[in-house]
Amino acid sequence: MTSILELTAGENAAGELTSLSGSFESKPGDTPVGSPRMFYPGEGGSNKVFGMTPTSTGININFEQHASVSPIEEFGLNFVGYKIVDNAV
């Protein structure tokens, strides 16, 4: 999985930070069979989380994204006794 976080800051004439905005994009990688899923179908964290919270000393950025193998690969792994992996960023 490739995740791209983009932060953009604004400043005034004195060079002071006046604004901050952000966005993210995630792309799955290749899998041997089928298309990967951009979520984990089991217990785990949240999915596609992106947030910015100002603090007294700066800003906190929270980012979370999960991915897993295709359903056909999940079936094959389960058939031979394995569980799929939660690929999390």
ABEGO torsion letter per residue (X at the ends): XBBBBBBBBBBBAAGBBABBBBBBBBBBBBBABEBBBABBABBEBBBGBBBBBBBAAEBBBBBBBBBBBBAAAAAAAAAAGBBBBBBBX
